[in-house]
């Protein structure tokens, strides 16, 4: 047999052996599986995924919250009389521009004067034969005593403008009757508010009570600062005035169902008078609620139960066992939270609070779909 034939036989035999070894290995893996780990220890199936860990890191947190909303003109404010009387004088006619506190009108109220009792007179001796009575029977007690009618007493009450704006039409004419708490005239404000809706959880991010925001109107004036920032019922009262409940903040985002429990609250701030805006303009409101000073220890909000001042994290020990650790908390930007004490950079903690619904995948922020158990 030639050398070429021998090589051919050996080559075929070599590949046949390799194929047989591969076939036997695949058969073993398919029907028996591995029963040992890399160290030779038996493997026990648990059906559980090891909890995910995250390392506390140094960083800077900027708590800036942006809310979309609408520019809304303030609703008319009613000026009412505090007493019952008549409209006696107008300090400001319809169409006059007034400032809050300016005199508007005057109401004249009439009060009855107290009737003075006549002074008791000393008896006077009558002359003989003279009768001083009404019936001629000599009895002075039945003589009629006429008392003068009491003169009316008037008081004037001045009502001032409850808001800055333009005086509307008076509801009553001059010297016409005015009822106590009755609406006499309304002031149409020329001021605007930037109004948006804020979720209940985001309200925790405003725990520092910021009083201003930066408003941006696409295609409008350059971004400006609005003041008197208020949240919740105060924001509703600020722009609602005396408007009917079904007309409150017409055009504001989320106008339907916003008052329902859990739907959120309104947030508003006053637009400066020098800025030209119009009712119904879309805007975005950016609120700077604080920035951490320098590098601070940060962890994902999903790793903390309780996100206001005090909370807890689960620190992973050297043996891999998580232990609950109380911590003090600072600022949060909705994704990360500052840990002011109780944790140091480099510590490993569970990314998700035990018992919470972990993120299955989907959003850009990497946060869990549910807030940690024990919530905020």
C-alpha positions in Angstrom: 0.0 0.0 0.0 1.3 3.4 -1.0 2.0 6.1 1.5 -0.8 8.2 0.0 -3.3 5.5 0.6 -2.1 5.1 4.2 -2.5 8.8 4.9 -6.0 8.7 3.4 -7.0 5.8 5.7 -5.5 7.5 8.8 -7.2 10.8 8.0 -10.6 9.2 7.7 -10.1 7.2 10.9 -9.2 10.4 12.8 -12.3 12.2 11.8 -14.5 9.2 12.5 -13.1 9.1 16.0 -13.7 12.8 16.6 -17.3 12.5 15.3 -18.0 9.6 17.6 -16.7 11.6 20.6 -18.9 14.6 19.7 -21.9 12.3 19.3 -21.4 10.6 22.7 -21.0 14.0 24.4 -24.1 15.4 22.9 -26.1 12.3 23.8 -24.9 12.6 27.4 -25.8 16.3 27.7 -29.2 15.8 26.1 -30.4 12.9 28.3 -28.4 13.2 31.5 -27.2 16.8 31.9 -24.5 18.1 34.2 -24.8 17.2 37.9 -21.7 19.0 39.1 -20.5 22.6 39.1 -17.0 23.7 38.2 -15.7 22.6 41.6 -17.2 19.1 41.3 -20.0 19.9 43.8 -23.4 18.6 43.0 -25.8 21.1 41.5 -29.3 21.6 42.9 -31.9 23.3 40.7 -33.7 26.2 42.7 -35.9 27.8 40.0 -34.8 31.3 41.3 -32.8 34.0 39.7 -30.1 35.5 42.0 -31.0 39.1 43.1 -29.4 41.9 41.1 -26.9 44.0 42.9 -25.8 47.6 42.4 -22.8 49.5 43.9 -23.3 52.8 45.6 -21.4 55.5 43.7 -20.3 59.1 44.0 -22.2 61.5 41.9 -24.1 64.8 41.7 -27.9 65.0 41.7 -29.8 67.9 40.1 -33.4 67.9 41.1 -35.0 69.6 38.1 -38.6 68.9 37.3 -40.2 69.8 34.0 -44.0 69.9 33.6 -46.1 70.6 30.5 -49.1 72.9 30.8 -51.0 75.9 29.5 -51.0 79.7 29.9 -54.4 80.6 31.5 -55.9 84.1 32.1 -57.0 84.6 35.6 -60.8 84.5 36.2 -62.9 87.5 37.3 -63.0 88.2 41.0 -66.2 89.5 42.6 -66.5 92.5 44.9 -69.3 92.1 47.4 -70.9 94.3 50.0 -70.4 93.6 53.6 -73.7 95.1 54.7 -77.2 95.6 53.5 -77.9 99.1 52.1 -77.9 101.1 48.9 -75.2 101.8 46.4 -74.3 105.4 47.3 -71.2 106.2 45.4 -68.8 104.8 42.7 -65.1 105.5 43.0 -64.3 103.6 39.8 -66.7 103.3 36.8 -67.0 100.4 34.4 -63.9 100.0 32.3 -61.5 101.7 34.8 -58.2 99.9 35.5 -57.7 99.5 39.2 -55.1 98.0 41.5 -55.8 95.7 44.3 -56.8 97.8 47.3 -58.1 100.8 45.3 -61.5 102.1 46.3 -64.4 100.8 44.2 -67.7 101.9 45.6 -69.5 102.9 48.8 -72.6 101.4 50.4 -74.9 103.5 52.6 -76.5 101.4 55.4 -79.4 102.8 57.5 -79.6 102.0 61.1 -82.5 102.9 63.5 -81.7 105.5 66.1 -82.3 104.5 69.7 -85.6 106.0 71.1 -84.9 108.1 74.2 -87.2 107.6 77.1 -88.8 110.9 78.3 -87.5 112.2 81.6 -89.8 111.7 84.5 -91.3 115.1 85.5 -92.2 116.2 89.0 -95.9 116.6 89.7 -97.3 120.1 89.3 -100.2 121.4 91.4 -103.1 122.4 89.3 -105.0 125.5 90.0 -108.5 125.0 91.4 -111.1 124.5 88.7 -108.5 123.9 85.9 -108.4 120.4 84.3 -105.4 119.4 82.3 -106.4 116.1 80.7 -107.7 114.7 77.4 -111.2 113.5 78.6 -112.1 116.1 81.2 -112.4 113.7 84.0 -109.5 115.2 85.9 -107.2 112.3 85.3 -103.9 113.4 83.9 -102.7 109.9 83.1 -104.8 109.6 79.9 -103.4 112.7 78.3 -101.7 111.6 75.0 -98.0 112.3 74.8 -96.6 112.7 71.3 -93.0 111.6 70.7 -91.0 112.9 67.8 -90.2 110.3 65.1 -86.5 109.1 65.4 -84.3 110.4 62.7 -82.5 107.7 60.6 -78.8 107.2 61.2 -76.6 106.4 58.2 -73.2 104.7 58.0 -71.1 104.5 54.8 -68.9 101.5 54.0 -66.2 101.6 51.4 -65.4 98.4 49.4 -61.9 98.1 47.8 -60.8 96.2 44.7 -60.1 92.5 45.6 -57.7 92.2 42.6 -55.8 94.2 40.0 -57.7 94.5 36.7 -60.5 96.2 34.9 -63.8 97.1 36.5 -66.7 95.3 34.9 -70.4 96.2 34.7 -72.1 97.0 38.0 -74.9 94.6 39.0 -77.0 97.4 40.6 -77.9 101.0 39.8 -77.0 104.0 41.9 -79.1 104.2 45.1 -80.5 100.7 44.4 -80.7 98.1 47.2 -77.6 96.0 47.9 -77.8 92.8 49.9 -75.2 91.7 52.4 -72.6 89.5 50.6 -74.3 90.5 47.4 -72.1 90.8 44.3 -71.9 94.5 43.2 -69.2 94.4 40.5 -66.5 92.1 39.2 -62.9 92.8 38.4 -61.5 91.3 35.2 -57.8 90.6 35.9 -55.3 91.2 33.2 -52.8 88.7 34.7 -52.0 85.2 33.6 -50.8 82.0 35.3 -48.7 79.1 33.9 -50.7 76.0 34.9 -49.8 72.3 34.8 -50.5 69.0 36.5 -48.1 67.3 38.9 -48.3 63.7 40.0 -48.6 62.9 43.7 -45.1 61.3 43.8 -43.4 64.2 42.1 -44.7 66.5 44.9 -42.2 64.8 47.2 -39.5 66.3 44.9 -40.7 69.8 45.8 -40.4 69.3 49.5 -38.1 72.3 49.6 -41.0 74.5 48.6 -39.4 76.3 45.6 -41.2 79.6 44.8 -40.4 80.1 41.1 -40.0 78.3 37.8 -38.7 78.9 34.3 -41.4 78.9 31.6 -40.7 78.2 28.0 -43.2 78.8 25.2 -42.2 77.4 21.8 -42.4 80.2 19.2 -43.2 82.8 21.9 -41.1 85.1 24.1 -37.7 84.0 25.4 -37.9 81.8 28.5 -38.9 83.8 31.6 -39.1 83.3 35.3 -42.6 83.1 36.9 -43.1 83.6 40.6 -45.5 82.7 43.4 -45.3 79.0 42.6 -48.1 77.1 44.4 -49.2 73.5 44.3 -52.6 71.8 45.0 -55.7 73.6 46.2 -53.9 76.9 46.5 -53.0 76.8 42.7 -56.7 76.1 41.9 -57.9 79.0 44.0 -55.3 81.3 42.5 -56.6 81.2 39.0 -60.2 80.1 39.5 -61.5 83.1 41.3 -65.3 83.0 41.6 -65.8 81.0 38.4 -68.2 78.1 38.4 -66.7 74.8 39.3 -67.2 73.4 35.8 -65.4 76.3 34.2 -62.4 76.3 36.5 -59.1 76.6 34.6 -60.7 75.9 31.2 -57.9 74.9 28.9 -55.6 73.7 31.6 -54.1 70.2 31.0 -56.0 67.3 32.4 -59.1 69.4 32.8 -61.3 66.3 33.1 -60.9 64.0 36.0 -58.0 65.9 37.6 -60.0 66.3 40.8 -60.3 62.6 41.2 -58.2 60.9 43.9 -54.8 60.0 42.8 -55.1 61.9 39.5 -52.6 64.5 40.6 -52.7 68.2 41.6 -52.4 71.5 39.8 -49.3 73.6 40.0 -49.2 77.3 38.9 -47.0 80.3 38.9 -47.7 84.0 38.1 -46.6 85.3 34.7 -44.8 88.7 34.9 -46.9 91.6 33.6 -44.1 92.7 31.2 -44.2 89.3 29.3 -46.7 89.2 26.5 -48.7 85.9 26.6 -52.2 84.8 25.5 -54.8 82.5 27.0 -54.4 78.9 25.9 -50.7 78.9 24.9 -48.9 75.6 25.5 -45.8 75.9 27.7 -43.3 73.9 29.7 -42.5 74.7 33.3 -39.0 73.8 34.6 -38.6 73.9 38.4 -35.2 73.8 40.0 -35.8 72.1 43.3 -32.1 71.9 44.4 -28.7 70.5 43.4 -26.4 68.4 45.7 -23.2 70.1 46.8 -20.3 68.2 45.3 -20.0 64.5 44.9 -22.5 62.6 47.1 -23.3 58.9 47.5 -26.1 57.9 45.1 -28.1 54.7 44.5 -31.1 54.0 42.2 -34.5 54.9 43.8 -35.5 51.3 43.2 -33.0 50.2 45.9 -34.7 52.2 48.6 -37.9 51.8 50.5 -39.1 55.3 51.6 -37.7 58.2 49.7 -38.3 61.1 52.1 -35.6 61.8 54.7 -35.5 58.3 56.1 -35.4 55.0 54.3 -33.8 51.5 54.1 -31.6 49.7 51.7 -30.5 46.0 51.7 -26.7 45.8 51.9 -25.1 42.7 50.5 -22.5 41.2 52.8 -19.3 39.3 51.9 -21.2 36.0 52.1 -23.9 37.3 49.7 -26.6 37.7 52.3 -28.6 41.0 52.1 -29.2 42.9 55.4 -31.6 45.8 55.8 -29.7 49.0 56.6 -31.5 52.3 57.7 -30.2 55.3 55.8 -30.7 59.1 55.7 -31.8 60.5 52.3 -31.4 63.8 50.5 -32.3 65.0 47.0 -33.7 62.8 44.3 -34.1 63.3 40.6 -36.6 60.5 40.2 -34.0 58.0 39.1 -31.2 58.4 41.7 -31.4 59.4 45.3 -28.8 60.9 47.5 -27.8 58.9 50.7 -26.5 61.3 53.3 -25.6 58.7 55.9 -25.8 55.0 56.5 -24.0 54.0 53.3 -20.7 54.7 51.7 -19.4 54.6 48.1 -18.5 51.1 47.1 -21.1 49.3 49.2 -23.2 46.7 47.3 -27.0 46.8 47.7 -29.9 45.1 46.1 -31.0 47.0 43.1 -34.7 46.2 43.9 -36.3 46.2 47.3 -37.2 42.6 48.3 -40.8 41.9 47.5 -41.1 44.7 44.9 -41.9 44.0 41.3 -38.6 44.1 39.5 -38.2 45.7 36.1 -38.7 43.2 33.3 -37.3 45.5 30.7 -38.6 48.4 28.8 -37.9 52.0 29.8 -34.9 54.2 29.3 -34.5 55.1 32.9 -34.0 51.6 34.1 -36.4 52.1 37.0 -38.8 49.5 38.2 -42.4 49.6 37.1 -43.5 49.9 40.8 -42.0 52.1 43.5 -40.3 50.1 46.3 -42.5 48.5 48.9 -43.1 50.8 51.8 -43.4 53.6 49.2 -42.7 57.2 49.8 
